[in-house]
Amino acid sequence: MHNVGIVVESLDNAISFFQEIGLILEGRAMVEGPWAGQVTGLGDQSVEIAMMVTPDGHSRLELSRFLSPATVSDHRKAPVNSLGYLRVMFSVENIDELVTRLTRHGAELVGEIVNYENIYRLCYIRGTEGILIGLAEQLVNKTAKDILENT
């Protein structure tokens, strides 16, 4: 996977929020012109993007702020069981401390921080602009494949 895209109203607020999680701003740019509209099917468009990269350099998050055309719908407050893309989950090292820091930035815990079979501590939060984010603190060094094989 190259990246996951999230459309936001405030690029600066979103960058700050994801930096708090540990992502690094790789760069900002304008995406516009005929080629951009041909890719998205939106025609003439002007979009400011910020590319955020995970600390290991393997995954990216593309934050986009559409100047034109205007956004047409808002799925940020959709519940967890909604169809379509829903959330991005990040591996973190100290979930309690991070949730405390993120709530100072306006994030809200969706449910509770839970322990999944002493392998992970997990939670969902609504971050900047209500974006749903998952956090996972690994307690035991098992891969997803190990977990699925034992269920």
PyRosetta script that sets phi, psi and omega in degrees:
from pyrosetta import init, pose_from_sequence

init()
pose = pose_from_sequence("MHNVGIVVESLDNAISFFQEIGLILEGRAMVEGPWAGQVTGLGDQSVEIAMMVTPDGHSRLELSRFLSPATVSDHRKAPVNSLGYLRVMFSVENIDELVTRLTRHGAELVGEIVNYENIYRLCYIRGTEGILIGLAEQLVNKTAKDILENT")
pose.set_psi(1, 137.3)
pose.set_omega(1, 178.2)
pose.set_phi(2, -88.6)
pose.set_psi(2, -52.6)
pose.set_omega(2, 178.2)
pose.set_phi(3, -161.5)
pose.set_psi(3, 168.2)
pose.set_omega(3, 173.0)
pose.set_phi(4, -117.2)
pose.set_psi(4, 137.4)
pose.set_omega(4, -179.0)
pose.set_phi(5, -105.9)
pose.set_psi(5, 141.0)
pose.set_omega(5, 176.4)
pose.set_phi(6, -133.4)
pose.set_psi(6, 128.5)
pose.set_omega(6, 176.7)
pose.set_phi(7, -90.9)
pose.set_psi(7, 131.2)
pose.set_omega(7, -176.9)
pose.set_phi(8, -130.4)
pose.set_psi(8, 164.3)
pose.set_omega(8, 174.5)
pose.set_phi(9, -87.5)
pose.set_psi(9, -39.0)
pose.set_omega(9, -178.7)
pose.set_phi(10, -118.9)
pose.set_psi(10, 107.7)
pose.set_omega(10, 179.0)
pose.set_phi(11, -64.7)
pose.set_psi(11, -40.5)
pose.set_omega(11, -179.2)
pose.set_phi(12, -62.0)
pose.set_psi(12, -44.6)
pose.set_omega(12, 179.2)
pose.set_phi(13, -64.9)
pose.set_psi(13, -41.0)
pose.set_omega(13, -179.7)
pose.set_phi(14, -66.3)
pose.set_psi(14, -42.1)
pose.set_omega(14, 178.1)
pose.set_phi(15, -60.0)
pose.set_psi(15, -47.8)
pose.set_omega(15, -179.9)
pose.set_phi(16, -59.1)
pose.set_psi(16, -43.3)
pose.set_omega(16, -179.8)
pose.set_phi(17, -62.1)
pose.set_psi(17, -49.1)
pose.set_omega(17, -177.4)
pose.set_phi(18, -72.4)
pose.set_psi(18, -25.6)
pose.set_omega(18, 172.5)
pose.set_phi(19, -66.0)
pose.set_psi(19, -35.5)
pose.set_omega(19, 178.0)
pose.set_phi(20, -63.1)
pose.set_psi(20, -33.4)
pose.set_omega(20, 177.0)
pose.set_phi(21, -73.0)
pose.set_psi(21, -24.4)
pose.set_omega(21, 177.9)
pose.set_phi(22, 124.7)
pose.set_psi(22, -1.5)
pose.set_omega(22, 178.3)
pose.set_phi(23, -74.5)
pose.set_psi(23, 154.5)
pose.set_omega(23, -176.5)
pose.set_phi(24, -114.5)
pose.set_psi(24, 133.1)
pose.set_omega(24, 177.4)
pose.set_phi(25, -69.7)
pose.set_psi(25, 117.0)
pose.set_omega(25, -179.5)
pose.set_phi(26, -88.6)
pose.set_psi(26, -30.2)
pose.set_omega(26, 178.4)
pose.set_phi(27, 169.6)
pose.set_psi(27, 162.8)
pose.set_omega(27, 176.2)
pose.set_phi(28, -125.7)
pose.set_psi(28, 148.2)
pose.set_omega(28, -179.5)
pose.set_phi(29, -161.2)
pose.set_psi(29, 163.4)
pose.set_omega(29, 171.1)
pose.set_phi(30, -97.0)
pose.set_psi(30, 137.7)
pose.set_omega(30, 176.0)
pose.set_phi(31, -118.7)
pose.set_psi(31, 112.0)
pose.set_omega(31, -178.7)
pose.set_phi(32, -158.2)
pose.set_psi(32, 169.5)
pose.set_omega(32, -179.2)
pose.set_phi(33, 109.3)
pose.set_psi(33, 169.4)
pose.set_omega(33, -176.2)
pose.set_phi(34, -56.7)
pose.set_psi(34, -39.9)
pose.set_omega(34, -177.5)
pose.set_phi(35, -62.4)
pose.set_psi(35, -38.0)
pose.set_omega(35, -177.8)
pose.set_phi(36, -64.6)
pose.set_psi(36, -44.6)
pose.set_omega(36, 178.8)
pose.set_phi(37, -66.7)
pose.set_psi(37, -28.4)
pose.set_omega(37, 177.2)
pose.set_phi(38, -69.7)
pose.set_psi(38, -34.3)
pose.set_omega(38, 179.1)
pose.set_phi(39, -70.8)
pose.set_psi(39, -46.7)
pose.set_omega(39, -173.6)
pose.set_phi(40, -87.7)
pose.set_psi(40, -18.1)
pose.set_omega(40, -176.1)
pose.set_phi(41, 80.0)
pose.set_psi(41, 8.9)
pose.set_omega(41, -177.8)
pose.set_phi(42, -93.4)
pose.set_psi(42, -2.4)
pose.set_omega(42, -177.9)
pose.set_phi(43, 73.6)
pose.set_psi(43, -139.3)
pose.set_omega(43, -178.8)
pose.set_phi(44, -65.9)
pose.set_psi(44, 119.5)
pose.set_omega(44, -179.1)
pose.set_phi(45, -139.9)
pose.set_psi(45, 157.0)
pose.set_omega(45, 175.1)
pose.set_phi(46, -138.9)
pose.set_psi(46, 115.2)
pose.set_omega(46, -174.2)
pose.set_phi(47, -133.3)
pose.set_psi(47, 129.6)
pose.set_omega(47, 173.1)
pose.set_phi(48, -94.6)
pose.set_psi(48, 129.7)
pose.set_omega(48, -179.3)
pose.set_phi(49, -121.9)
pose.set_psi(49, 156.0)
pose.set_omega(49, 171.3)
pose.set_phi(50, -132.6)
pose.set_psi(50, 128.0)
pose.set_omega(50, 178.5)
pose.set_phi(51, -100.5)
pose.set_psi(51, 122.3)
pose.set_omega(51, 178.6)
pose.set_phi(52, -108.7)
pose.set_psi(52, 140.3)
pose.set_omega(52, -178.8)
pose.set_phi(53, -121.9)
pose.set_psi(53, 144.1)
pose.set_omega(53, 176.7)
pose.set_phi(54, -70.0)
pose.set_psi(54, 156.5)
pose.set_omega(54, -177.6)
pose.set_phi(55, -56.5)
pose.set_psi(55, -28.9)
pose.set_omega(55, 179.6)
pose.set_phi(56, -81.5)
pose.set_psi(56, -6.4)
pose.set_omega(56, 177.1)
pose.set_phi(57, 78.3)
pose.set_psi(57, 5.8)
pose.set_omega(57, -174.8)
pose.set_phi(58, -94.9)
pose.set_psi(58, -22.2)
pose.set_omega(58, -175.3)
pose.set_phi(59, -129.6)
pose.set_psi(59, 149.7)
pose.set_omega(59, -178.5)
pose.set_phi(60, -131.7)
pose.set_psi(60, 153.5)
pose.set_omega(60, 175.5)
pose.set_phi(61, -125.3)
pose.set_psi(61, 122.1)
pose.set_omega(61, 178.5)
pose.set_phi(62, -100.4)
pose.set_psi(62, 114.5)
pose.set_omega(62, 177.1)
pose.set_phi(63, -94.8)
pose.set_psi(63, 130.9)
pose.set_omega(63, -177.1)
pose.set_phi(64, -126.7)
pose.set_psi(64, 137.8)
pose.set_omega(64, 173.7)
pose.set_phi(65, -122.8)
pose.set_psi(65, 111.0)
pose.set_omega(65, -177.9)
pose.set_phi(66, -79.2)
pose.set_psi(66, 122.4)
pose.set_omega(66, 172.4)
pose.set_phi(67, -88.2)
pose.set_psi(67, -40.4)
pose.set_omega(67, 172.8)
pose.set_phi(68, -157.1)
pose.set_psi(68, 142.5)
pose.set_omega(68, -7.6)
pose.set_phi(69, -69.7)
pose.set_psi(69, 164.2)
pose.set_omega(69, 179.3)
pose.set_phi(70, -65.4)
pose.set_psi(70, 153.3)
pose.set_omega(70, 175.9)
pose.set_phi(71, -64.0)
pose.set_psi(71, 149.0)
pose.set_omega(71, -174.1)
pose.set_phi(72, -113.5)
pose.set_psi(72, -15.2)
pose.set_omega(72, 177.5)
pose.set_phi(73, -152.3)
pose.set_psi(73, 166.7)
pose.set_omega(73, -174.7)
pose.set_phi(74, -137.4)
pose.set_psi(74, 112.7)
pose.set_omega(74, -178.5)
pose.set_phi(75, -107.1)
pose.set_psi(75, 8.0)
pose.set_omega(75, -171.9)
pose.set_phi(76, -63.4)
pose.set_psi(76, -28.7)
pose.set_omega(76, -177.9)
pose.set_phi(77, -97.2)
pose.set_psi(77, 10.1)
pose.set_omega(77, -179.5)
pose.set_phi(78, -64.4)
pose.set_psi(78, 141.6)
pose.set_omega(78, 178.4)
pose.set_phi(79, -70.3)
pose.set_psi(79, 165.4)
pose.set_omega(79, -175.0)
pose.set_phi(80, -57.3)
pose.set_psi(80, -28.2)
pose.set_omega(80, -177.1)
pose.set_phi(81, -93.9)
pose.set_psi(81, 20.9)
pose.set_omega(81, 177.0)
pose.set_phi(82, -77.6)
pose.set_psi(82, 150.0)
pose.set_omega(82, 177.0)
pose.set_phi(83, -73.2)
pose.set_psi(83, 150.3)
pose.set_omega(83, 176.0)
pose.set_phi(84, 99.5)
pose.set_psi(84, -174.0)
pose.set_omega(84, 178.4)
pose.set_phi(85, -63.0)
pose.set_psi(85, 137.6)
pose.set_omega(85, -172.6)
pose.set_phi(86, -122.8)
pose.set_psi(86, -52.8)
pose.set_omega(86, -172.1)
pose.set_phi(87, -152.5)
pose.set_psi(87, 165.3)
pose.set_omega(87, 171.6)
pose.set_phi(88, -116.4)
pose.set_psi(88, 137.5)
pose.set_omega(88, 178.1)
pose.set_phi(89, -112.7)
pose.set_psi(89, 136.0)
pose.set_omega(89, -178.9)
pose.set_phi(90, -114.2)
pose.set_psi(90, 140.6)
pose.set_omega(90, 170.6)
pose.set_phi(91, -77.8)
pose.set_psi(91, 131.1)
pose.set_omega(91, -179.9)
pose.set_phi(92, -132.0)
pose.set_psi(92, 163.1)
pose.set_omega(92, -177.6)
pose.set_phi(93, -98.7)
pose.set_psi(93, -34.5)
pose.set_omega(93, -179.5)
pose.set_phi(94, -134.9)
pose.set_psi(94, 87.5)
pose.set_omega(94, -171.4)
pose.set_phi(95, -61.9)
pose.set_psi(95, -39.0)
pose.set_omega(95, -178.3)
pose.set_phi(96, -63.7)
pose.set_psi(96, -46.2)
pose.set_omega(96, -179.0)
pose.set_phi(97, -65.9)
pose.set_psi(97, -40.9)
pose.set_omega(97, -180.0)
pose.set_phi(98, -66.6)
pose.set_psi(98, -44.0)
pose.set_omega(98, 178.5)
pose.set_phi(99, -60.2)
pose.set_psi(99, -40.7)
pose.set_omega(99, 176.8)
pose.set_phi(100, -59.5)
pose.set_psi(100, -46.4)
pose.set_omega(100, 179.4)
pose.set_phi(101, -64.0)
pose.set_psi(101, -42.9)
pose.set_omega(101, -177.7)
pose.set_phi(102, -68.0)
pose.set_psi(102, -34.1)
pose.set_omega(102, 177.7)
pose.set_phi(103, -66.7)
pose.set_psi(103, -28.6)
pose.set_omega(103, 174.1)
pose.set_phi(104, -66.0)
pose.set_psi(104, -21.3)
pose.set_omega(104, 176.9)
pose.set_phi(105, -96.1)
pose.set_psi(105, 11.9)
pose.set_omega(105, 176.4)
pose.set_phi(106, 95.3)
pose.set_psi(106, 0.2)
pose.set_omega(106, 178.6)
pose.set_phi(107, -70.1)
pose.set_psi(107, 153.1)
pose.set_omega(107, 177.9)
pose.set_phi(108, -127.7)
pose.set_psi(108, 134.6)
pose.set_omega(108, 175.4)
pose.set_phi(109, -69.0)
pose.set_psi(109, 129.8)
pose.set_omega(109, -178.0)
pose.set_phi(110, -74.8)
pose.set_psi(110, -49.8)
pose.set_omega(110, 178.9)
pose.set_phi(111, -125.8)
pose.set_psi(111, -110.7)
pose.set_omega(111, 179.0)
pose.set_phi(112, -132.7)
pose.set_psi(112, 163.9)
pose.set_omega(112, 168.8)
pose.set_phi(113, -81.4)
pose.set_psi(113, 122.0)
pose.set_omega(113, -175.5)
pose.set_phi(114, -118.9)
pose.set_psi(114, 157.4)
pose.set_omega(114, 177.2)
pose.set_phi(115, -102.0)
pose.set_psi(115, 120.0)
pose.set_omega(115, 177.8)
pose.set_phi(116, -99.5)
pose.set_psi(116, 99.9)
pose.set_omega(116, 173.9)
pose.set_phi(117, 49.9)
pose.set_psi(117, 35.7)
pose.set_omega(117, -179.2)
pose.set_phi(118, 55.3)
pose.set_psi(118, 23.7)
pose.set_omega(118, 176.6)
pose.set_phi(119, -106.1)
pose.set_psi(119, -43.2)
pose.set_omega(119, -179.9)
pose.set_phi(120, -134.9)
pose.set_psi(120, 152.1)
pose.set_omega(120, 161.5)
pose.set_phi(121, -108.4)
pose.set_psi(121, 128.3)
pose.set_omega(121, -171.5)
pose.set_phi(122, -130.1)
pose.set_psi(122, 151.7)
pose.set_omega(122, 169.4)
pose.set_phi(123, -160.1)
pose.set_psi(123, 162.2)
pose.set_omega(123, 170.7)
pose.set_phi(124, -112.1)
pose.set_psi(124, 142.8)
pose.set_omega(124, 173.9)
pose.set_phi(125, -131.5)
pose.set_psi(125, 153.8)
pose.set_omega(125, 169.3)
pose.set_phi(126, -100.1)
pose.set_psi(126, 113.3)
pose.set_omega(126, -177.0)
pose.set_phi(127, -94.0)
pose.set_psi(127, -151.0)
pose.set_omega(127, -179.8)
pose.set_phi(128, -51.5)
pose.set_psi(128, 134.2)
pose.set_omega(128, 179.6)
pose.set_phi(129, 60.2)
pose.set_psi(129, 19.3)
pose.set_omega(129, 177.5)
pose.set_phi(130, 79.7)
pose.set_psi(130, 11.1)
pose.set_omega(130, -179.1)
pose.set_phi(131, -66.6)
pose.set_psi(131, 132.1)
pose.set_omega(131, -179.8)
pose.set_phi(132, -82.4)
pose.set_psi(132, 125.6)
pose.set_omega(132, -178.2)
pose.set_phi(133, -129.6)
pose.set_psi(133, 138.2)
pose.set_omega(133, 173.2)
pose.set_phi(134, -102.2)
pose.set_psi(134, 145.1)
pose.set_omega(134, 175.6)
pose.set_phi(135, -124.4)
pose.set_psi(135, 136.7)
pose.set_omega(135, -179.1)
pose.set_phi(136, -135.2)
pose.set_psi(136, 118.5)
pose.set_omega(136, 174.6)
pose.set_phi(137, -103.0)
pose.set_psi(137, 116.0)
pose.set_omega(137, -178.1)
pose.set_phi(138, -77.4)
pose.set_psi(138, 127.4)
pose.set_omega(138, 179.8)
pose.set_phi(139, -98.0)
pose.set_psi(139, -31.4)
pose.set_omega(139, -178.7)
pose.set_phi(140, -126.2)
pose.set_psi(140, 143.1)
pose.set_omega(140, -177.6)
pose.set_phi(141, -81.7)
pose.set_psi(141, 75.4)
pose.set_omega(141, 175.9)
pose.set_phi(142, -120.7)
pose.set_psi(142, 147.8)
pose.set_omega(142, 176.3)
pose.set_phi(143, -88.7)
pose.set_psi(143, 164.6)
pose.set_omega(143, 176.4)
pose.set_phi(144, -58.8)
pose.set_psi(144, -36.7)
pose.set_omega(144, 179.0)
pose.set_phi(145, -62.2)
pose.set_psi(145, -43.8)
pose.set_omega(145, 177.6)
pose.set_phi(146, -58.2)
pose.set_psi(146, -43.7)
pose.set_omega(146, -177.8)
pose.set_phi(147, -65.1)
pose.set_psi(147, -46.4)
pose.set_omega(147, -178.6)
pose.set_phi(148, -65.4)
pose.set_psi(148, -36.1)
pose.set_omega(148, 180.0)
pose.set_phi(149, -68.4)
pose.set_psi(149, -23.6)
pose.set_omega(149, -177.7)
pose.set_phi(150, -99.3)
pose.set_psi(150, 11.5)
pose.set_omega(150, 179.7)
pose.set_phi(151, -106.1)
pose.dump_pdb("model.pdb")
